[in-house]
Amino acid sequence: MPQYLLLLRDQPSEWAKLSPAEMQDVIMRYMHWRNQIAGQGFQPGGQKLADNPGHFLARHGSAATLAHVDGPFAEAKEVVSGYFTIHAPDYDAALAVARTCPHLQYGSIEVREIERLDG
């Protein structure tokens, strides 16, 4: 069965507005959603990405440039904040699962099929 990547994008400033109780409620909604789709056979996996500084590698012609990034922001309004992987029979089924994800209340989701390289 094909595997799909659900890239979660959002604005970090929106999360900062939530109280600890509201954040706990959000976490519980994600956990409930993950359990629900697991029960439907979609085999979810995934993680939240850390909100710490990192590096960004970009290719420019024949050279690659490594730049330090202060936080997860990379001068963008939306950042990739986490991901899920799911197994689904086809792209339409993966989109249907993504439409039920609680993340849509906080940001956007990019759905991409993971290409198998082992044939």
Protein Blocks (a to p, Z undefined) as FASTA:
>chain_A
ZZddddddddfklmmmpcfklmmmmmmmmmmmmmmmmmnonopadddddfbdcdddddeh
jbccddddedjklopabdcfbdcddddfbfklmmmmmmmpmklmnmccdddddddfeZZ
